[in-house]
């Protein structure tokens, strides 16, 4: 599997989760890193905090299981799932408000 194919599913999920990102926008490592940096603005502006952002990045972009990420972060799975959902909703609302 080449680098582009490795990230294709993540790109498609990302484009569904966040308006304005086409699947082609995250098909290689460089684009994935750029996407992460671009979305860091939501941390910098206080839309989401660093922990919630990490949950999104690790599970939606790096395709790790939420259970594993939650365990690594010392969070209960249900808490991590709720935090990620709320963070994604906050990002979507912010996106809709400004774009």
Buried (B, 14 or more C-beta within 10 A) or exposed (E): EEEBEBBBEBBBBBBEBBEEBEBEBBBBEEBBEEBBEEBBEBBEEEBBBEBBBBBBBBBBBEEBEBEEBBEEBEBEBEEBBEBBEEBBEBBEEBBEEEE
